[in-house]
Structures are given as C-alpha cells and as structure tokens.
Amino acid sequence: MRAAIVFFSSSSRQRTLALAKSLSQGIGQQGHQVDIIDGDRDVNVKLTMYQYLAIGCEPLPGFGGKLPDKVTQFLGSAGMVSGKRSFAFVTKAAFGSPKALSRLMKSMEKEGMLIKNSSILASPQEAEAIGKRLQVK
C-alpha cells in the first residue's frame, strides 16, 4: 500500500523532518511504501495515488495553536483526498499543541479525509513507535 507523509514547518524544519522520517520508518516496517512530502517546498503535488495520508505540522509560535496558512491551501489543491484514511499529527510545543491538532483535524475533515488517528509527537522514537502501530490497511 502506498502512503504519504506530508509535513509543514514554520521555523524548525529539521525537527519536523526528523519526526516525519521516523514515522515513515515505522510505517515502512509494516511493509508499505512511504513517500515524504515537504508541503512548504513541494508545489503542485497530487495525493490522489496514495491510499493513506499522514498530515503533520508545527504550530505557529504563540498561545493560539494556529497553523500555517499553507496547510489548508495545500490540501485544497492536492487532488482527490476525499475519503482517504489519514493520520493527523503536530509537533509538541510549549503552548498550543492540542488546539493546533484540533485545527489540523478540522482542515483535513473539511477536505473529506477520514481521520483514523491523531497525535502530538515529541520525539522521533515516539513517532516511529506510532508508525509501527498505525492501522494503515
């Protein structure tokens, strides 16, 4: 099965990329093909060919748990994502991670994605462990 991990990062790209790579390793150990897509840098990417999507981002600094505007723009132009099983994740921040996760899930549901699981990820080890447990099929 083909899966894609799409991530967005406003300030600490390396941390978010490390979480995405670890999540990819965990899903890959289940025998699935996983592609990592940088939502900030990769433009005109279509997610139609993937059966499972993991969408993650880093909350914007502050107390409000806001997401980068790029997230909703990307999902709106990413092709046919309606009905796809998905996983939502945000990086752990000092403030606002739960609110950011809620906003990310609402954006994904607005596009018709079926969110099967969600998490606030603090470390690459945690991301890999969650990737191993995800019900991708």
RAFEN-V342549 format. One record per residue. RES is the residue in one small letter. PSI is psi in degrees with one decimal (999 if undefined). Layout:
RES | PSI
RES | PSI
This chain:
m | 143.5
r | 130.8
a | 151.5
a | 138.7
i | 115.6
v | 126.5
f | 152.4
f | 136.6
s | 134.1
s | -37.5
s | -46.3
s | 75.0
r | -40.3
q | -37.8
r | -45.5
t | -39.1
l | -40.6
a | -39.6
l | -42.0
a | -41.8
k | -41.6
s | -41.0
l | -40.7
s | -41.5
q | -42.4
g | -44.6
i | -39.1
g | -30.9
q | -16.2
q | -5.4
g | 16.4
h | 153.2
q | 125.7
v | 131.8
d | 140.4
i | 128.7
i | 125.5
d | 106.2
g | -21.5
d | -32.3
r | -32.8
d | 115.9
v | 155.0
n | 33.8
v | 133.8
k | 132.5
l | 9.9
t | -36.2
m | -7.1
y | 142.0
q | -21.9
y | 137.0
l | 135.8
a | 120.1
i | 127.0
g | 154.7
c | 170.0
e | 127.9
p | 146.6
l | 149.4
p | 143.5
g | -174.4
f | -12.5
g | -11.2
g | 36.7
k | 154.0
l | 155.5
p | 142.0
d | -24.8
k | -28.5
v | -53.8
t | -35.3
q | -44.6
f | -48.4
l | -34.1
g | -25.3
s | 15.2
a | 13.2
g | -156.0
m | 101.7
v | -6.4
s | 131.3
g | -2.5
k | 136.7
r | 142.6
s | 167.5
f | 130.4
a | 136.0
f | 150.3
v | 156.4
t | 148.5
k | 129.9
a | 165.6
a | -40.0
f | 144.7
g | -0.3
s | -45.7
p | -40.5
k | -39.8
a | -40.1
l | -42.0
s | -42.9
r | -39.4
l | -44.3
m | -38.7
k | -40.0
s | -40.3
m | -42.5
e | -32.5
k | -32.3
e | -1.9
g | 9.9
m | 145.6
l | 104.6
i | 115.2
k | -21.8
n | 157.6
s | 158.2
s | 155.5
i | 115.8
l | 130.4
a | -27.9
s | 157.7
p | -34.4
q | -41.4
e | -40.1
a | -42.7
e | -41.0
a | -40.7
i | -39.8
g | -35.8
k | -29.0
r | -13.1
l | 138.9
q | 80.7
v | -36.5
k | 999
